[in-house]
Amino acid sequence: AQSVAQPEDQVNVAEGNPLTVKCTYSVSGNPYLFWYVQYPNRGLQFLLKYITGDNLVKGSYGFEAEFNKSQTSFHLKKPSALVSDSALYFCAVRVNTGFQKLVFGTGTRLLVSP
Amino acid sequence: IAGITQAPTSQILAAGRRMTLRCTQDMRHNAMYWYRQDLGLGLRLIHYSNTAGTTGKGEVPDGYSVSRANTDDFPLTLASAVPSQTSVYFCASSEQTGSNQPQHFGDGTRLSIL
C-alpha cells in the first residue's frame, strides 16, 4: 500500500537548536511529497513539496526538507528552532488513483522549549 | 482574505440526528475534499469532488454524503449520526485534482456525537 510513516509521535528540541522531523514513504513510481503544519484549533497549512528536481526543498518559515530516494525519506528540517514552531507536522504523499489523493502520516508533535 | 470557511466551528449532536457541515471557498478551486482527523490516525479522506456536479468516495465514506451544486460550496451530511463519527472535520480545496498544487484547509468543525 502507498503510504507515509512518521516514526516519532513527538520531537522535543531547545530553541536555537536544529530540528528534524522524520518521514519515510512507500509508493510505486515517482513520489510527490508534502509537508503541512497544524497549529492548535487551526487547519493544516502547506509548508513545502517535492515533485522533482533538487533533493533539498525550501519552504515557508525557514523550513526545508531533504528528499532521499535510496532511503525513501523526506525529513523536515530547520537550522534553528523557534518556540513558535511548536505545532503538529504532517507528511503526505500524493497517490495516483485518478485524482489527487493525499495520504497523510499520523503526525508528529514538535515541542520547542525556551 | 481568500480561503475556506467552515461552519459550525463546533457542535454537540445527539446520536441519530441529521447534521450538515458547511464548507465554502472563494478561491474558485475546482477540487474540494472532506477529511476527518482522529488522534493517532492522521487525516482520512471521506469524499472529494473534482469539479462542480461531480463527487467521489474517499477512504471512509460510509455514513456520509456530499453534494457539489456549484464551485464554491461542498456540504457534508451525516444522515444519522453515530458516536464513531465524533471527530474533527476539515474541508480542503485545490486548483484541480491530478495537479501538484497544495491543498488549502479550513479551520475545521469539531463534532461530538453523544
Interface residues (C-beta under 8 A of the other chain):
Chain A: Y32 F34 Y36 N41 R42 G43 L44 Q45 F46 K49 I51 F90 R94 G98 F99 Q100 K101 L102 F104 G105 T106 G107
Chain B: I4 A31 G40 L41 G42 L43 R44 L45 Y48 N50 G56 G58 F90 A92 S94 Q96 T97 G98 S99 N100 P102 Q103 H104 F105 G106 D107 G108
